[in-house]
């Protein structure tokens, strides 16, 4: 007996077909050998979910392959399941106790999915629930080149989950991570690393009896091919050299991109910056970033938000003699982000998404500067978590969570814009 370790891939599906059709073939074999095999796959979960979404990170294909593999082994009298182990985990958002419960239920959800198609006994399943997967977060940061990488690793390796002094909670690992670089490091981890930490790793161990393969027959010798005679290719006559052409080099300027800021948002300390790139005469695309991250009054008040939004615009009118990114325009916007708003000891954290349509006008001041006004109507959806600050707001206690939707005005813009150019060389006869 020997061990093979594989992934649930196309080759695994091929082996599954052999398992399903293998009963009649194996029963006629004079000699057989027993092979121990191991197949594994990983299923991922959305935030706060205990059931896997089939549309999320390729889960649909993985769950179908897992159920078919287990059912094929279960129904084949020449195969036997030795055990199915499940390692489940959660990402570090939210409370540790809540994440421990999420991790356990995610492992149980895999058992329910398998048992719906193959009624295996519970004794064959083993769940290892690790709760918040800080080790996975450390490995992800180690493999990245993110800003403040070393500081983040130092906090995660050396700071306890909760720091207690004189019987009171005074600090925590999560709080230090969320305050690093005004929350940008934590937001990057939430976006780039945490989706892979909310998972269930499933390993199926089983045995399979199959015949010893017969040696392949030796191929018969083939007659040698007759030699092929190739006629020489005629050499073409050389072409005359072209006459030299005089080239006159010209230098002109071409619009490259514009940088701008919304003065209305800046006035309420919601610092922001946007980049817009013209595409030919009538179109442009842009990206906006809003990043206020303020705490004051001994951390009892907070105005923290990280928001990305993409924009596509159409500029109206005859653009022949008009500078780009000037005049009337209409556009669509889509984006999302993370927020933490705390007026005083009580606040809301969460993620939000928005989609809107906008219209406006941009005044051309000179070749570089312009001023832009616009407004937008659309939708905002948010999944929020309400909390109360304890111990001078060093420890946040979650109260409840919910969803919020808004339809109506979502954007008011008064921006100052600076357009960059680059030099282009042109040549002529």
N, C-alpha and C positions, 0 to 999 in steps of 0.2 A: 504494500500500500504506500502511496506517496501523495503529496499535497500540491495542488495547483491553486494559485491565487489570481483572480481576474476581476475585471470590472463588468458591470452590466452594459455591454456595448453590443454592436451588431454581431460580433463573433459569439457573444453570449447568447443572442437570440438564435443563431444558427445551432448552437449546442442544445438550446431548448427544443428546437424542432427534432433533433436527434433523440432527445429524451422522450418526447411525446410519441414518436414512431418506433421507439427502440424495443418494445416488448417482444414482437414477433421475431425481429432480427436476432436478439440476444438468446432467445429460447432455443434456436437452432445451432448456436455456437458450441463446439466441442470443448474449447478451452476459453476461460474468461478470467479477467483480472478486475479487482475492485480498486477504484480510484477515488480518493478523497478530494473534494473540490470546494472552493470558496468563491462566492460572488458577492460584490458589495456595490452599494450606491448611496448617494447622499441626497436627501430631500430638504428643501429650504422653506422657511415660513416668513410671512409678513409680520410686521410689528403687532404684538398683542394677539396674534392668531395661534390657535391650537390645532387647527386643521390645515393641511397643505392645500394651497391654491394650485390647480392644475396648469394655470397660465403663467405661473411665477417661476422664473429661472429654470425652465425646462422640466418642471415637475411632472407634467402629464406623461411624457415619454418614459420617464424613470419609474413612475408608479405602475404604468401598464406593464413594463418589462418585468418589474419585481413580482407583480401578481401572477403574470403568466409563468414565470420561472418556478415560483413556489407551487403553483397548481400543477405544472407539468411533472415536477418531482413527486408531489403528493399522489398523483394518479398513476404513476409508473411503478409496477411491482418490483422492478429491478433497481429502483433508486430509493434512498432513505434520507430523510432530513435529520441531521444530528443536533441542530440548534440554530436559532436565529437571535443574534445579539443586536441591540439598538443602543447607540450612544446619542443622547439628546441634550440640547443646550439652548441657551437664550443669550441675547446680547445684553450689555450692561445698562440699557436705559431703564428708568423706573426703579421700583423698590426691589431689593434682593429677594425678599420672601415671595413677592409676586412672580419674579423671574424663575424661582425654583419651582413654583407650581406650574408655570408655563412649560418649563423644560420637561417635567414629568408627564404632563398631558400630551405633549408632542410625541413622546415615545409611545404612549398608549394609543395615539391615533394611528400609528403605523400597524400595530397589532390588529386593530379593528378593521383596517383596510385589507390586510392579508386574510383574516378569518372570514370575511364576507364571501370570499371565493373558495378558500380552502380551510375547512373546520379543524385546524390543528389544535392540540391541547395547549393550555397556557404554560405547561411545564417546559415546552420547547423554547419559550421566549425569555430573554433576559434584557431588562432595561437598566442602563447606567445613566442616571440623570445628574449632570454636573452643574445645573443652574447657570449662573452668569459665566460665560466663557472668557475670563480675563486672560488665560494662557493663549487662546486663539487671537485675542486682540494684540497681545505683546508680539506674537509671531508676525502678524500682519504689519505692525508698525516697524518691526525690525527689517522686513523685506522692502519697505517703502523709502522714498527720499523726501518725505513730507517735512515742512517747517517744524522746528522745535521737536524734532524726532528724539534726540537724546533726553531732553527734559521730560517728555511724555513717558519714555521707557523708565526713567528714574522714579517717576511718581508711581507708575503701575507696579514696579518691582518692589519698592521700598515703603510705600504708604499703605497702612492697613485699610480694610474696607471702611471701618468706622474707628475714629480715634476718641477714646473716652478718658476724661480727666476729672477726678473728684466725683465720679458717678454721673458725669454729664457728657453728652456728645459734643465735642468741640471742633471736630474736623472729620473729613472722609476722603477716601481716594477719588470718588466720583466728583466731589466738589472741587478738588484741586485740578482735575482734568478739565472740567467745564469752565474754569476760570483761566486756563492757560491760553495766552494770546487772545484774550477777549472772547473766548469760546470758539475761535476759528478752528483750532485743532480738534476739538470735540465734534464740531459740525462736519469736518472732513471725515472723521472716523465713522460717524453716523451714516454718512452717504456712501463711503467707499468700502469700509471694512465690516460694519455690523451686519449687513444682509447675509454674509456668509457664515456668521456666528449663530444665527437662528436656524438650527438644522437638526436633522436626525440621520445619523450614519447607520445604515442597515447592512449587516453581514450575515449571509446564509451559508452555513456549513452543511454539506451533504456528501453522500457516497453514491457512486455509480458503477455498476458492473458492465463491462464491455469486452468483446472478444479480442484475442491477440491478433493483430493484423497479419494477413498472409503476405509473403514477399512478392513484390511486383515482378512480372515477367520481363526478361531482358529483351530489348528491342532488336529486331532483325537488322543485319547490316544493309545499308542502302548503297546502290551503285553510285560511283563518283560522277558528278556532273561534267558534261562536255565543256571544254574551254570556249569562251566567248571572245570573238575578235572584234575590236572596236576600231573603227576607221578614224584617222586623224582629223581633227577639227581645223578647218581653214582659218588662218590668222587674218583678222580684218585690217584694212588699211588705216593708218593713223589719221585722225581728224585734225584739221588745221586749228591752231591756237586762236581763241577769240581775241578780238581787238580790245585793248584796255579801255575802261570807261571811267571817266572822272566822277568822283562822288563828293557831294557837298554835305557836310554834317551839320544838322540843326539840333538845337536843344530847346525843349519845351517842357512845361510843367503839367503833370496829370494829378487830379485829386486822388488821394490815397485813403484816408479815413478821417473821421471827426471824433473828438472827445468832448463830452459835455457833462453838466451837472444840473440837477433840478433844484433851483434856488428855493422853492417852497418847502421841499423836504429838508434842505440844509438849514432853513430858518427854524425848524423845530428839532434840530440836532440829529435828524435822520440822514447822516452823511451818505452820499451816493455818487457814483460815477458811471458813465455809459460810453460805449464805443459804437459808432455807426459807420458802415462801409457802403459807399455808393456802388451800384451795379448798373453799368451803362447810364442811360439818361433818366429812366422813369422809376427804377427800383432801388431799394436799399434794404440792408439787414443790420440788426443791432443787438447788443447785449448790455443789459443794465444790472448793476450790483449795488444794493443798498445794505449798509452795514453799521447801524448804530449799536453800540454795545456798552451801555453805561449802567453802573451801579453806584448808589450813594446812600447817605444816611445809614451808615453801618450795615450795608447790604440789605436793608429793609425795603428799599425801592430799586426797581430795575426797569430799564428800557433797552431790551436786547433783541436784535433781529438780524438775521442773515437771509437775504432775498436775492435770487437770480431771476431775470426775466429776459426772454428772447422776443425780438420785434421784427416784423416784416412790413414795409411801407411801399405805397405807390404814390409817386409825385405827379400831379396833374399838369396839363397845359403843354404848350410848345416849349421844348427844352433847348432849342437850337442855340440861342444866344443867352441862356440863363444859367447861372452858376448852379452846380449840383447842391442838393439838400437845401433848397430855397423854394418858397411858394406854398401852395396848398397841397395837403397830403392826407391820405387815409391809410390805416394800418391795423394789424391784428397783433395781439400780445399773448404770451403764455409763459408761466413761470411758477416758482414755488420757493419755499424756504422754511425757516425755523424761527420761533419767537419765544421770549420769556418776558411777560409784562407783569410787574408787581408794584401796585400803587403804594402799599404799606403792609408788610407782613403777610399778605395774601395775594396770590397771583395765579397766572395761567401760563403754562408751557404747551407747546405743540408744534405740529407741522401744518402748513397750509399750501394751497394751490390756487391759481387764478388764471382765468382766460377772459379776454376783453377785446373790444373793437374801439379804435380811437380815430379822431380827426383833428386837424390843426393847421397852423400856418407858421412858416419860418421867414423872418425878415433878414435880408442880406445886408450886413453892415459894411463889410469890405471883402477882400479876397479870402480872408481867414476867419473873420468873426461874423456870427449871426445870432439872432435871438428867436426862440421858438416857444409857441403857446399851443397846448393841446389838452383834450379831455377824453376820458374813456368810460364806456359802460360795459359791464360784464358780470362775471361770477367769481365768488371766492368761497372755497370750501376748506374747513379746518377740522382736524381731530385734536381736541385740546385735553389737557390734564390740569385740574384745579388743585392747588396745594396751599398749605399754610406753613410759614416759616417758624421754626422753633430754635431755641438756644441762640438768640441774636441772628437768626436766619442762616446759621451755619449748617442747619439740617432741615431739609424740606420733607414735609409729611403730605403724601398724596391724599386728597379728600374724595374726588370723584373724577370721571372723565366723560366725554361726550363728543358730539359733532355739531358744527355750526356752518350754516350756509347763508350767503348774502348775494342778492341780485340787485344791481343798480350801479351808481357811480363808483368806480374803483380807482380812478386815476385823474390827477390834476397836475399839469406840467407847465412850468415856466423855466426854461433852460437857457443858459448861455453856452454857445457852441464855438469850438475852435477847429478849423479844418486844416489838416496837414496835406502837403503835396510832395511829390517826388519828381526828380528830373528825368526826362525821357529823351534819348538821342534818336534823331531821325536822319536818314540819308536820302539823297536824290541824285539823279544824273546831272 
